[in-house]
Amino acid sequence: MRHGSILREEILAPGTSPLIGIYDMYSASIAARHYNGFFVSGFGFAASHYGLPDIGFIAWPDMVGFVERLRLAFPTHHLLVDIDDGYVDPEVACHVVQRLERIGASGVILEDQKRPRRCGHADGKQVLPLEEYLDKLEMVLKSRRDLVVVARTDATEDEDILRRAAALAETDADVVLVDGVRSVEWIHRIRRVLGGKPLLFNQIAGGKSPRLSLTELAELGVDVAIYSTPCLFAAHTAIDSALIELKSSDGRLPDTRAGGTIGVKGSTELLEKNLSRHHGTRHTLCV
């Protein structure tokens, strides 16, 4: 299956395509009920896999292993993968891109940050010289066959944002992302310098960018929206609430028969789907 081509077709279709940020196999299993595309978020993966903030701790073999498990469980979902700066070295970036494409990733996002890197919506970001990033991007583009490549800039100065966005639009990258966009007016400005190049917008709760609906984004000419952390932050809230309730009830578990609370049966039924997607046969493992 040419996963890159399938994602590319959706990006080029009318409207704004949503890709939901997932952080582990369980969150992906829930998200698969609602959406046909995942964003493999660096923020979420750093938090779930290492228990650390998204400032450059991710090792590429860990990310490749995670994407491989995702593709096995979700054979037809879009998988757009955050590879940060390509793990510093251009040759490593090309190797990772080739590995990801071989195991079925749909696309990657390559940023122009320099180390120590930061979350795209954090303060203190620094970027590589533009020519250095363009050289790395060009190597990555030549190493892919079908994979969608999103060129991302983390520039923060007004003139530099537009200069870099225009330069990325001139490359063979499929899509451009300017992270940490501060206003609707800035989306208009970026859209103008990109010409016909597809635009990606990153939505993260509590981030620097405005909260916009898919309808509003489509009207602004945004082609793809990644939702980096809805599953991670929802899990944080739900787990905290569940444990507060458990503590207040002297350790008595909630009654799942009353509805509203997941139990072992519902959880197992969710996970069984990760088997049956491959062959259409449902396994009943818990009754």
Secondary structure as UniProt FT lines:
FT   HELIX           3..12
FT   STRAND          17..22
FT   HELIX           25..31
FT   TURN            32..34
FT   STRAND          37..40
FT   HELIX           42..45
FT   HELIX           46..50
FT   HELIX           60..73
FT   TURN            75..76
FT   STRAND          78..82
FT   TURN            84..86
FT   HELIX           90..103
FT   STRAND          107..111
FT   TURN            120..121
FT   HELIX           130..143
FT   STRAND          148..153
FT   HELIX           158..169
FT   STRAND          175..178
FT   TURN            179..180
FT   HELIX           184..194
FT   TURN            195..196
FT   STRAND          199..203
FT   TURN            205..206
FT   HELIX           214..219
FT   TURN            220..221
FT   STRAND          224..227
FT   HELIX           230..248
FT   TURN            249..251
FT   HELIX           256..258
FT   HELIX           264..276
FT   TURN            277..279
//
